[in-house]
Amino acid sequence: MDLELRALRSFVAVADALHFGRAATALRIAQPALSQQIRRLERDLGVELFTRTSRSVVLTPAGTVLHRRARSLLARAEMDVDEVVRVARGEQGRLDVGFVSSALPLGPVERVQQFRERFPLVQVHLTEGYTAWLTGRVLRGDLDLAVLRDPERVEGIRLSPFHEERFVAVVPTSHPLAGREQIRGTELAADPFVFFPAVAGSLATERNLAPVVADGRVPEIVQEATNWTTLLHLVAAGIGVTVAPVSAVLAAPPGVVVLELDDTDAHSVLAWASRTDDDRPALRAFVEGD
């Protein structure tokens, strides 16, 4: 049976006041119209809700039960409508956000905390990974948003760059060049390298190693890892050298030396990534931070 919310509100008003005139005034409708709504409701339910006399209006047993139930139904309907509006405004729901670890010093976690404070009804879940893996998860819908480093253009993915930075060389303290402040990247071309696997992202790999490439010769990667923390510790252990975005070495471990790179315009770009068909207000609010 379909019950109109308007009819239930009218019933509750009469049940609260036990007077059609006062209920009609509270609802701002004419008393005859209110009486018709209640009679239509009784007809639809097949029961009498009120015992009416010339002097009083009293709830019947069925009316008493409906009075309690109607309040619950109306409260639930208001909550459901409020939830729909909040979701539409981006104030409620869930966001699954991915990030590359090297972006951490640039504030994505702080952005999450600020967003949670502004929108406490939106659940934000974080996932760490490298660029190519996170891109795939965004494309499949496993993630709503991700912070990527030097991402490739992929159909179905919208990229919003927000930060650009230089590369630096990282060598162990025992390295012959460790006493210098600045070097040319090509001076490391013959050194063993530690770096991400190729599947982490071809554009990211190309940009990252560009300062070191000499006459088309790509350095030999002797050890791979999936995050900068591990790679920097491998450098500290003397396993190899690497080239890193400057933000990735802000928390470099003891045992490494960070050297500025001369004679290169190579740079790294961080970007927000989301699906092109996903324009939810919550995503825009998160990315724009407004």
Backbone bond lengths (Angstrom), bond angles and torsions (degrees), N, CA, C in turn:
res aa  C-N    CA-C-N  psi(-1)  N-CA   C-N-CA  omega(-1)  CA-C   N-CA-C  phi
1 M - - - 1.468 - - 1.528 108.68 -
2 D 1.346 116.29 132.29 1.460 121.70 178.94 1.525 109.89 -88.81
3 L 1.324 115.99 122.00 1.457 121.19 176.90 1.525 108.59 -112.22
4 E 1.328 116.97 126.23 1.452 120.50 177.95 1.514 109.73 -77.24
5 L 1.320 115.51 137.89 1.457 119.41 177.96 1.523 111.22 -62.78
6 R 1.327 116.53 -34.14 1.464 119.39 178.91 1.523 110.81 -62.25
7 A 1.334 116.88 -40.37 1.469 120.30 179.32 1.526 110.63 -66.04
8 L 1.334 116.48 -39.04 1.458 119.27 178.46 1.526 111.31 -66.11
9 R 1.339 116.85 -39.80 1.464 119.25 177.81 1.529 110.63 -63.07
10 S 1.316 116.18 -40.57 1.469 119.53 178.25 1.521 110.62 -63.87
11 F 1.333 116.44 -42.46 1.467 120.13 179.13 1.520 110.73 -61.19
12 V 1.334 117.37 -46.34 1.462 120.98 -179.30 1.521 110.79 -61.39
13 A 1.335 117.81 -39.78 1.462 121.02 179.39 1.526 110.81 -61.53
14 V 1.339 117.53 -43.57 1.461 120.91 178.94 1.529 109.85 -68.91
15 A 1.327 117.15 -41.92 1.467 120.75 -179.52 1.519 111.44 -63.98
16 D 1.338 117.53 -35.20 1.457 120.69 177.91 1.527 111.45 -69.66
17 A 1.340 115.41 -44.32 1.468 119.87 -175.21 1.524 113.17 -86.03
18 L 1.354 116.02 -25.14 1.473 121.92 -171.80 1.523 110.61 49.75
19 H 1.329 113.62 40.44 1.466 120.58 -179.43 1.529 107.23 -161.07
20 F 1.320 117.92 119.43 1.459 121.68 -176.26 1.521 111.78 -66.57
21 G 1.319 117.21 -37.85 1.460 120.25 -178.52 1.511 112.20 -64.72
22 R 1.334 116.25 -49.11 1.468 119.15 -179.70 1.528 111.11 -65.97
23 A 1.341 116.39 -37.74 1.465 119.51 177.89 1.520 111.30 -63.82
24 A 1.316 116.75 -41.58 1.469 120.77 179.14 1.521 110.70 -62.73
25 T 1.344 116.38 -39.83 1.466 119.85 177.87 1.525 110.76 -63.68
26 A 1.340 116.84 -43.08 1.460 120.50 179.50 1.523 111.96 -63.46
27 L 1.328 115.58 -35.90 1.469 120.28 -179.51 1.521 113.02 -85.02
28 R 1.338 115.89 -10.53 1.467 122.16 -178.70 1.526 111.91 61.38
29 I 1.325 114.87 43.74 1.463 120.17 173.58 1.523 108.08 -132.49
30 A 1.316 115.58 165.97 1.461 119.62 179.24 1.523 110.04 -72.74
31 Q 1.355 114.91 146.36 1.465 118.70 -178.28 1.527 112.71 -61.06
32 P 1.345 119.83 -41.01 1.472 118.62 178.54 1.524 112.24 -60.32
33 A 1.351 116.56 -38.91 1.472 119.73 179.00 1.518 110.79 -64.73
34 L 1.337 116.51 -37.89 1.459 120.15 178.32 1.523 110.51 -66.40
35 S 1.317 117.02 -43.43 1.471 120.51 179.04 1.518 110.73 -60.35
36 Q 1.342 117.17 -39.44 1.466 120.96 179.30 1.535 110.50 -64.87
37 Q 1.335 116.85 -40.71 1.470 119.57 178.97 1.530 110.82 -61.49
38 I 1.331 116.47 -43.19 1.464 119.34 -178.18 1.525 110.40 -67.50
39 R 1.335 117.41 -41.09 1.464 119.29 179.15 1.525 110.97 -65.86
40 R 1.318 116.76 -36.41 1.471 120.21 177.59 1.526 109.85 -65.71
41 L 1.327 116.91 -39.59 1.458 120.83 177.97 1.524 110.75 -64.37
42 E 1.335 116.55 -42.52 1.464 120.18 178.38 1.524 110.50 -63.59
43 R 1.313 115.61 -39.86 1.472 119.68 179.83 1.522 110.56 -65.97
44 D 1.337 116.76 -42.34 1.463 119.84 179.17 1.527 111.87 -64.11
45 L 1.339 116.56 -38.01 1.467 120.71 -179.79 1.525 112.46 -81.19
46 G 1.323 115.80 -23.82 1.458 119.44 -178.36 1.512 113.06 77.54
47 V 1.350 116.97 22.70 1.465 121.08 179.04 1.521 109.19 -138.95
48 E 1.336 116.17 160.00 1.453 121.15 171.30 1.512 108.77 -91.12
49 L 1.322 115.35 132.63 1.464 120.67 -178.01 1.524 111.98 -100.20
50 F 1.314 115.94 -24.31 1.468 121.01 -179.23 1.519 110.34 -132.66
51 T 1.319 115.41 145.88 1.473 121.69 167.53 1.514 106.06 -100.54
52 R 1.325 115.70 116.79 1.449 121.30 -174.29 1.530 110.19 -106.12
53 T 1.309 116.23 134.14 1.461 121.41 169.97 1.521 106.91 -129.60
54 S 1.320 115.80 177.17 1.471 118.46 178.94 1.515 111.63 -68.72
55 R 1.326 117.10 -16.61 1.456 120.00 -175.66 1.527 113.87 -112.76
56 S 1.330 117.60 -18.87 1.472 117.98 -173.71 1.514 112.01 -151.55
57 V 1.338 113.67 162.36 1.462 123.19 172.98 1.521 106.38 -127.22
58 V 1.352 116.68 122.86 1.452 121.40 -176.65 1.522 109.11 -127.63
59 L 1.334 116.56 140.15 1.459 120.86 176.48 1.518 110.50 -69.60
60 T 1.330 116.86 138.00 1.460 121.40 170.76 1.523 108.05 -80.23
61 P 1.335 119.37 168.92 1.474 119.96 175.80 1.533 111.92 -54.01
62 A 1.348 116.96 -41.35 1.468 119.77 177.97 1.518 110.47 -65.01
63 G 1.345 116.19 -39.45 1.454 120.21 178.73 1.509 112.31 -64.13
64 T 1.343 116.04 -37.07 1.471 120.05 179.08 1.526 110.76 -63.09
65 V 1.350 116.43 -43.45 1.465 120.03 178.39 1.521 110.70 -63.58
66 L 1.338 116.75 -45.77 1.461 120.05 -178.96 1.523 111.28 -64.33
67 H 1.322 116.80 -32.57 1.459 120.39 178.97 1.526 110.35 -58.33
68 R 1.336 115.77 -46.94 1.462 119.24 178.53 1.528 111.42 -66.00
69 R 1.336 115.77 -45.80 1.472 119.98 -176.69 1.531 111.45 -66.72
70 A 1.319 116.14 -39.27 1.467 120.02 -176.69 1.521 110.97 -63.38
71 R 1.320 117.54 -39.20 1.460 120.07 177.75 1.532 110.49 -60.43
72 S 1.330 115.82 -43.67 1.463 120.33 179.53 1.527 111.05 -64.59
73 L 1.353 116.13 -43.53 1.461 120.08 -179.45 1.526 111.66 -63.21
74 L 1.321 116.64 -42.59 1.464 120.53 -179.02 1.531 110.75 -68.06
75 A 1.326 116.80 -40.04 1.462 119.67 178.73 1.524 110.43 -63.78
76 R 1.343 116.30 -41.14 1.460 120.13 179.62 1.524 110.74 -65.79
77 A 1.334 115.78 -41.52 1.469 119.18 179.24 1.522 111.02 -62.16
78 E 1.325 117.08 -40.37 1.459 120.09 178.65 1.523 110.98 -64.75
79 M 1.336 116.38 -39.73 1.460 120.06 177.85 1.522 111.14 -64.16
80 D 1.339 116.34 -42.49 1.468 120.14 -179.17 1.521 111.17 -64.86
81 V 1.327 116.50 -43.23 1.468 120.26 179.31 1.521 109.93 -64.95
82 D 1.332 116.53 -41.10 1.461 120.61 178.79 1.527 110.52 -61.86
83 E 1.344 116.60 -39.47 1.463 120.36 178.73 1.521 111.08 -64.13
84 V 1.339 116.38 -42.84 1.471 120.57 178.88 1.524 110.11 -59.29
85 V 1.328 116.47 -44.36 1.467 120.84 -179.06 1.527 110.43 -65.63
86 R 1.339 117.17 -41.05 1.452 120.33 180.00 1.529 111.36 -64.73
87 V 1.326 116.27 -41.33 1.462 119.85 177.72 1.527 109.95 -62.67
88 A 1.336 116.43 -43.55 1.466 120.64 -179.94 1.519 111.48 -61.83
89 R 1.331 116.80 -32.57 1.463 121.02 179.78 1.529 112.19 -87.27
90 G 1.327 117.23 -3.67 1.449 120.21 -177.59 1.509 113.51 80.22
91 E 1.332 117.83 18.95 1.463 121.93 -176.54 1.521 112.43 -98.41
92 Q 1.316 117.64 -3.05 1.463 120.57 -179.42 1.521 108.49 -152.05
93 G 1.331 116.09 151.12 1.460 120.71 179.09 1.513 110.71 133.46
94 R 1.316 116.86 -146.13 1.462 122.38 -177.90 1.516 109.72 -146.31
95 L 1.330 115.71 140.46 1.454 122.26 174.12 1.524 108.86 -126.43
96 D 1.324 116.08 129.61 1.459 121.87 174.06 1.526 107.20 -105.26
97 V 1.321 115.55 115.85 1.463 121.61 -171.67 1.524 110.09 -118.26
98 G 1.327 116.66 127.76 1.453 121.98 175.99 1.522 110.73 -102.36
99 F 1.328 116.79 160.12 1.465 119.88 179.20 1.523 110.52 -156.47
100 V 1.316 115.42 148.50 1.465 120.79 170.44 1.522 107.15 -84.47
101 S 1.319 117.00 141.23 1.466 120.58 -173.48 1.527 112.70 -62.20
102 S 1.333 117.37 -30.22 1.469 119.35 -178.13 1.517 112.29 -68.76
103 A 1.340 117.53 -12.76 1.461 120.27 178.56 1.522 112.59 -84.21
104 L 1.340 117.39 -10.53 1.466 120.41 -174.60 1.529 113.59 -55.79
105 P 1.345 119.83 -41.93 1.471 118.15 -179.55 1.532 113.35 -66.68
106 L 1.334 117.00 -11.85 1.458 120.38 -176.16 1.522 113.03 -96.17
107 G 1.346 116.90 6.55 1.451 119.57 168.14 1.502 121.28 100.60
108 P 1.350 122.40 11.85 1.469 118.56 179.74 1.521 113.46 -64.44
109 V 1.347 117.44 -34.40 1.461 119.13 179.15 1.525 110.07 -69.28
110 E 1.340 116.40 -39.75 1.461 119.74 175.80 1.523 110.56 -62.92
111 R 1.333 116.12 -36.11 1.470 119.98 176.95 1.526 110.35 -62.50
112 V 1.323 116.56 -40.14 1.464 120.45 177.77 1.521 110.53 -61.72
113 Q 1.329 116.93 -45.22 1.456 120.21 -178.26 1.533 111.18 -64.42
114 Q 1.321 116.87 -41.65 1.462 120.41 177.71 1.525 111.09 -62.92
115 F 1.329 115.83 -40.28 1.461 120.08 179.56 1.522 110.07 -65.38
116 R 1.340 117.01 -41.41 1.465 120.34 179.41 1.523 111.51 -62.87
117 E 1.322 116.55 -35.84 1.462 119.63 178.73 1.523 111.27 -68.73
118 R 1.338 116.93 -36.24 1.465 120.43 -179.81 1.516 111.98 -78.18
119 F 1.349 116.06 -35.21 1.468 120.46 -176.97 1.532 109.21 -128.17
120 P 1.324 117.26 75.20 1.474 120.10 -174.94 1.521 114.03 -64.90
121 L 1.339 118.43 -16.04 1.459 120.86 -179.67 1.526 112.31 -90.01
122 V 1.325 117.67 -1.63 1.470 121.59 176.08 1.527 108.45 -98.78
123 Q 1.323 116.60 119.48 1.460 121.22 177.51 1.531 109.12 -83.06
124 V 1.326 116.72 128.26 1.462 121.80 179.30 1.531 108.48 -115.44
125 H 1.330 115.85 122.49 1.464 121.73 179.87 1.534 109.00 -115.75
126 L 1.333 116.91 133.27 1.460 122.58 -174.90 1.523 111.96 -105.37
127 T 1.330 115.55 143.58 1.468 122.34 177.24 1.524 108.45 -137.18
128 E 1.339 116.78 127.96 1.461 121.10 178.73 1.523 110.14 -95.18
129 G 1.326 116.68 147.24 1.456 120.32 177.54 1.512 110.59 -177.94
130 Y 1.331 117.17 -178.67 1.458 119.71 176.13 1.524 109.53 -97.69
131 T 1.310 116.20 167.30 1.464 122.64 -166.17 1.522 114.08 -55.24
132 A 1.325 118.73 -52.41 1.469 120.47 -175.20 1.530 110.97 -62.80
133 W 1.322 116.60 -40.66 1.474 120.78 -179.23 1.523 110.55 -66.01
134 L 1.326 116.77 -44.31 1.466 120.36 179.20 1.534 111.15 -65.37
135 T 1.330 116.71 -38.12 1.467 120.05 178.31 1.521 110.69 -58.77
136 G 1.331 115.90 -45.45 1.459 120.09 179.26 1.513 112.28 -61.37
137 R 1.332 117.37 -38.65 1.457 120.85 -179.27 1.522 111.61 -70.03
138 V 1.330 116.85 -35.52 1.464 119.63 175.18 1.522 109.86 -65.30
139 L 1.320 116.53 -44.55 1.463 121.15 -178.34 1.530 111.70 -62.48
140 R 1.335 117.06 -37.21 1.469 121.25 179.80 1.521 112.82 -79.23
141 G 1.319 117.26 -12.96 1.453 119.96 -178.44 1.509 114.02 92.80
142 D 1.348 118.03 4.04 1.465 120.60 176.68 1.522 111.10 -69.76
143 L 1.337 116.09 -30.51 1.455 122.33 176.12 1.521 108.95 -121.37
144 D 1.318 116.34 145.98 1.463 120.92 177.07 1.520 111.11 -87.38
145 L 1.326 115.65 -28.95 1.452 121.14 -170.59 1.520 108.19 -156.55
146 A 1.342 116.66 150.66 1.461 118.61 176.93 1.524 109.91 -152.51
147 V 1.333 115.23 147.70 1.455 121.94 170.66 1.522 106.94 -93.64
148 L 1.337 116.64 116.20 1.461 121.73 -176.17 1.526 110.27 -115.34
149 R 1.324 115.35 151.88 1.467 120.24 175.27 1.522 109.26 -108.86
150 D 1.317 115.19 123.97 1.465 122.30 179.37 1.529 111.83 47.64
151 P 1.332 117.27 55.74 1.469 119.87 -178.36 1.526 111.61 -75.53
152 E 1.317 115.14 151.48 1.463 120.65 174.32 1.514 109.38 -85.50
153 R 1.315 115.97 153.63 1.461 120.95 176.87 1.524 108.90 -71.29
154 V 1.312 115.89 124.51 1.461 122.20 -179.44 1.515 108.55 -128.43
155 E 1.323 116.67 133.19 1.462 120.23 178.99 1.530 109.64 -60.94
156 G 1.309 115.45 131.80 1.458 120.65 -179.75 1.514 113.81 96.05
157 I 1.360 116.83 -6.07 1.462 121.15 -179.62 1.528 109.06 -114.79
158 R 1.336 116.05 130.63 1.466 122.30 175.80 1.529 108.16 -99.50
159 L 1.331 116.22 126.97 1.456 121.81 -179.71 1.526 110.43 -109.79
160 S 1.339 115.29 134.92 1.468 121.30 178.65 1.528 108.28 -127.71
161 P 1.360 118.03 91.41 1.469 120.48 -179.42 1.529 111.00 -60.73
162 F 1.330 116.67 141.91 1.465 119.16 179.64 1.515 113.65 -137.10
163 H 1.346 118.44 -6.99 1.469 119.15 -179.42 1.524 109.85 -155.23
164 E 1.344 115.73 141.05 1.464 121.86 177.24 1.527 108.24 -131.06
165 E 1.332 116.80 139.12 1.460 119.31 -178.02 1.530 111.39 -149.39
166 R 1.312 115.30 163.77 1.469 121.77 -177.20 1.528 109.99 -86.26
167 F 1.329 115.28 167.95 1.458 122.38 173.74 1.530 109.44 -100.45
168 V 1.325 115.13 153.83 1.466 121.68 173.92 1.526 108.34 -133.25
169 A 1.328 116.36 159.03 1.466 121.44 176.01 1.527 108.80 -92.63
170 V 1.328 116.20 145.66 1.462 121.46 178.22 1.530 107.80 -127.80
171 V 1.330 115.90 121.57 1.463 121.04 -178.44 1.526 108.96 -130.90
172 P 1.342 118.11 158.25 1.473 119.89 175.55 1.522 110.12 -70.30
173 T 1.318 116.10 157.17 1.470 119.58 -178.26 1.525 112.72 -61.99
174 S 1.339 116.94 -19.97 1.474 120.53 179.62 1.518 112.97 -85.75
175 H 1.313 117.85 -1.92 1.469 120.90 -176.36 1.535 110.66 -69.90
176 P 1.348 118.02 144.24 1.466 121.27 -179.59 1.531 113.74 -58.06
177 L 1.340 117.46 -26.77 1.464 119.94 -178.61 1.526 113.00 -94.19
178 A 1.338 117.12 2.56 1.463 120.22 -173.25 1.522 113.23 -64.10
179 G 1.333 117.98 -21.63 1.459 120.37 -179.08 1.510 113.83 -82.61
180 R 1.320 117.38 -5.27 1.464 120.75 -179.52 1.519 110.44 -90.88
181 E 1.324 116.99 158.04 1.456 121.11 175.47 1.521 111.26 -94.29
182 Q 1.315 116.93 -25.81 1.457 121.39 -174.50 1.523 109.04 -145.45
183 I 1.343 115.75 139.69 1.457 120.56 178.86 1.519 108.97 -139.37
184 R 1.316 115.79 166.94 1.466 120.81 167.92 1.527 107.17 -88.07
185 G 1.318 116.62 139.24 1.459 120.04 -178.59 1.511 112.97 -58.32
186 T 1.315 116.66 -33.22 1.469 120.31 -177.45 1.526 112.22 -65.65
187 E 1.322 117.30 -16.94 1.461 119.90 177.79 1.530 111.31 -68.54
188 L 1.348 116.66 -14.26 1.460 120.69 178.86 1.535 112.38 -102.16
189 A 1.329 116.61 3.08 1.463 120.31 -172.38 1.533 112.80 -57.91
190 A 1.328 117.62 -32.06 1.464 120.11 -177.33 1.524 112.65 -90.88
191 D 1.318 117.45 -3.91 1.471 120.62 -178.29 1.521 111.52 -78.76
192 P 1.323 117.94 150.76 1.459 119.85 171.31 1.531 109.13 -68.02
193 F 1.332 116.33 139.24 1.465 121.70 -176.12 1.527 110.79 -112.83
194 V 1.325 115.02 149.38 1.465 121.10 166.52 1.529 105.75 -113.77
195 F 1.340 115.27 135.69 1.472 117.64 -173.78 1.518 109.87 -163.48
196 F 1.334 115.17 175.75 1.458 122.34 178.27 1.537 110.15 -70.80
197 P 1.334 117.25 155.69 1.461 119.41 172.63 1.520 110.14 -66.73
198 A 1.315 116.84 155.24 1.466 121.02 -177.11 1.522 112.02 -58.51
199 V 1.334 118.00 -30.92 1.463 120.88 -177.53 1.522 112.25 -68.64
200 A 1.338 117.67 -10.75 1.465 120.01 -179.62 1.519 111.43 -67.09
201 G 1.339 117.59 -22.99 1.457 120.84 179.12 1.515 110.42 150.38
202 S 1.313 116.29 118.78 1.467 119.49 -174.95 1.523 112.30 -69.64
203 L 1.332 118.02 -40.80 1.465 120.09 179.86 1.527 110.60 -66.99
204 A 1.337 115.95 -41.22 1.459 119.49 178.03 1.530 110.96 -61.35
205 T 1.332 116.49 -42.24 1.463 120.19 178.42 1.522 110.92 -63.44
206 E 1.319 116.38 -45.23 1.469 121.40 -178.94 1.522 111.03 -60.22
207 R 1.330 117.05 -47.74 1.468 120.32 -179.04 1.519 111.75 -65.92
208 N 1.315 115.62 -42.32 1.460 120.60 -175.61 1.531 111.74 -64.81
209 L 1.318 117.01 -39.34 1.462 120.59 -176.53 1.526 113.40 -91.90
210 A 1.348 116.72 -6.12 1.468 120.19 -177.10 1.531 113.16 -54.87
211 P 1.342 120.25 -40.90 1.475 118.69 -178.95 1.523 113.98 -63.68
212 V 1.331 117.80 -17.50 1.454 121.39 -173.67 1.527 112.33 -99.27
213 V 1.310 116.18 -22.12 1.462 120.10 -175.47 1.533 109.95 -62.26
214 A 1.320 116.74 125.96 1.459 122.16 -179.94 1.518 109.45 -121.86
215 D 1.336 115.38 116.97 1.465 120.13 179.79 1.525 111.97 52.81
216 G 1.326 116.05 38.66 1.457 121.00 178.51 1.509 114.75 80.91
217 R 1.321 117.29 -1.39 1.464 121.48 -179.01 1.526 109.94 -83.88
218 V 1.332 116.89 117.86 1.460 122.02 179.78 1.522 108.83 -91.35
219 P 1.320 118.46 135.57 1.472 120.05 -178.82 1.523 112.06 -62.82
220 E 1.310 115.56 152.82 1.464 120.73 179.88 1.523 110.23 -83.10
221 I 1.317 115.76 126.72 1.460 120.75 178.76 1.524 107.81 -93.63
222 V 1.337 115.50 116.31 1.466 120.24 -175.44 1.526 112.67 -98.00
223 Q 1.337 116.92 -15.80 1.455 120.13 179.37 1.527 109.38 -151.51
224 E 1.324 115.71 134.24 1.464 120.67 179.68 1.519 110.19 -110.01
225 A 1.344 115.40 155.40 1.467 122.65 173.99 1.526 107.19 -153.36
226 T 1.318 116.91 165.78 1.466 120.30 -173.85 1.525 114.04 -107.67
227 N 1.349 117.64 7.45 1.465 119.83 174.87 1.524 109.47 -152.57
228 W 1.334 115.27 158.43 1.461 119.86 -175.29 1.518 112.86 -69.88
229 T 1.315 118.18 -30.87 1.465 120.13 178.67 1.518 110.84 -57.67
230 T 1.327 115.95 -47.60 1.465 120.26 179.06 1.520 111.26 -65.22
231 L 1.330 116.50 -43.31 1.470 119.82 -178.67 1.522 111.32 -61.09
232 L 1.325 117.72 -41.77 1.459 120.24 -178.90 1.525 111.60 -67.78
233 H 1.312 116.55 -34.41 1.470 119.06 175.86 1.529 111.16 -69.78
234 L 1.336 116.72 -32.36 1.472 119.65 174.85 1.526 110.62 -64.93
235 V 1.352 115.81 -38.87 1.467 119.15 175.96 1.522 109.88 -63.02
236 A 1.340 116.48 -45.62 1.472 120.59 -179.15 1.532 111.11 -58.58
237 A 1.339 116.01 -32.55 1.472 120.39 -179.69 1.524 112.21 -78.76
238 G 1.340 116.89 -4.80 1.453 120.22 177.68 1.512 114.64 85.64
239 I 1.310 118.10 11.99 1.468 121.17 -177.70 1.518 111.21 -72.86
240 G 1.336 117.39 -30.51 1.449 120.09 -180.00 1.514 110.29 -176.92
241 V 1.316 115.26 -173.46 1.468 122.24 176.10 1.528 107.62 -116.96
242 T 1.331 116.59 173.80 1.460 119.23 176.86 1.517 109.93 -157.39
243 V 1.317 115.06 169.71 1.466 123.08 171.92 1.511 106.54 -119.86
244 A 1.337 116.91 131.69 1.459 120.80 -172.29 1.518 111.15 -135.81
245 P 1.331 117.62 153.42 1.467 120.06 170.03 1.530 108.22 -62.84
246 V 1.306 117.11 146.69 1.460 120.16 -172.78 1.529 112.03 -61.12
247 S 1.328 118.00 -32.53 1.471 119.33 -179.40 1.520 111.70 -68.80
248 A 1.334 117.44 -23.51 1.464 120.59 -177.82 1.521 112.31 -73.74
249 V 1.351 117.08 -17.53 1.465 119.27 -176.60 1.523 112.11 -105.97
250 L 1.317 118.12 9.98 1.465 120.62 -179.35 1.520 111.67 -64.25
251 A 1.345 116.03 -27.08 1.469 119.99 176.90 1.522 109.92 -116.97
252 A 1.322 116.49 43.40 1.464 120.75 -178.28 1.530 110.25 -65.49
253 P 1.330 117.04 141.96 1.472 120.27 -178.88 1.524 111.69 -76.13
254 P 1.330 117.38 164.53 1.472 119.82 172.96 1.530 109.38 -59.77
255 G 1.311 115.38 151.47 1.462 119.06 177.70 1.509 113.91 99.93
256 V 1.350 117.22 -0.91 1.460 119.44 177.50 1.523 109.51 -123.44
257 V 1.319 115.12 156.72 1.459 122.48 175.19 1.526 107.73 -124.12
258 V 1.321 116.49 132.03 1.463 122.15 179.27 1.518 108.38 -99.63
259 L 1.328 116.65 125.87 1.461 122.81 -176.56 1.526 110.24 -118.25
260 E 1.326 115.61 136.10 1.459 119.76 174.85 1.529 109.46 -70.29
261 L 1.330 115.51 147.19 1.465 121.11 -179.92 1.521 110.09 -102.16
262 D 1.314 115.29 126.57 1.456 121.92 179.50 1.522 109.54 -97.60
263 D 1.324 115.88 156.51 1.458 122.12 171.25 1.530 112.37 60.77
264 T 1.342 117.37 44.40 1.463 121.28 173.85 1.522 109.65 -150.53
265 D 1.306 115.78 141.68 1.471 119.68 175.18 1.533 110.42 -110.26
266 A 1.326 116.39 14.20 1.470 120.41 178.71 1.522 109.46 -63.28
267 H 1.294 116.62 141.62 1.452 121.00 -179.74 1.527 109.80 -148.53
268 S 1.309 115.59 161.29 1.462 122.16 -179.49 1.526 109.35 -113.18
269 V 1.333 116.20 144.10 1.464 121.78 -178.09 1.531 109.60 -123.12
270 L 1.314 115.82 132.31 1.461 121.61 172.80 1.524 108.83 -102.50
271 A 1.332 116.07 140.64 1.458 120.14 -177.00 1.525 110.66 -143.99
272 W 1.312 115.49 147.66 1.457 120.89 168.59 1.526 108.34 -79.03
273 A 1.309 117.29 140.41 1.463 121.82 178.20 1.524 109.20 -126.34
274 S 1.331 115.31 133.74 1.469 121.27 174.76 1.516 107.73 -148.09
275 R 1.329 116.47 167.59 1.457 119.60 179.67 1.524 110.03 -73.80
276 T 1.307 116.25 143.10 1.463 120.31 -178.16 1.521 112.45 -65.92
277 D 1.343 117.09 -23.75 1.467 119.87 -179.52 1.525 112.30 -93.16
278 D 1.316 117.55 8.27 1.474 121.11 -179.02 1.523 108.69 -113.82
279 D 1.316 115.90 104.55 1.465 120.63 -177.78 1.522 110.81 -121.28
280 R 1.327 117.38 35.94 1.453 121.34 -178.57 1.532 111.34 -63.30
281 P 1.322 116.92 142.85 1.469 120.15 178.29 1.520 112.91 -56.81
282 A 1.347 117.61 -34.02 1.462 119.97 -179.70 1.526 111.00 -61.55
283 L 1.332 117.40 -39.35 1.465 120.94 178.32 1.522 110.49 -64.75
284 R 1.334 115.82 -46.73 1.465 119.06 -179.43 1.529 110.63 -61.81
285 A 1.325 116.60 -42.01 1.466 120.20 -179.21 1.517 110.71 -63.56
286 F 1.340 116.02 -38.35 1.468 119.32 -179.10 1.528 110.80 -67.82
287 V 1.324 116.54 -48.89 1.471 120.79 -176.94 1.510 111.74 -67.15
288 E 1.333 116.69 -44.32 1.460 120.38 -175.27 1.525 111.76 -80.94
289 G 1.355 116.09 -20.93 1.453 119.45 177.55 1.507 113.67 66.89
290 D 1.366 116.42 28.15 1.469 118.61 179.69 1.506 110.25 -113.39
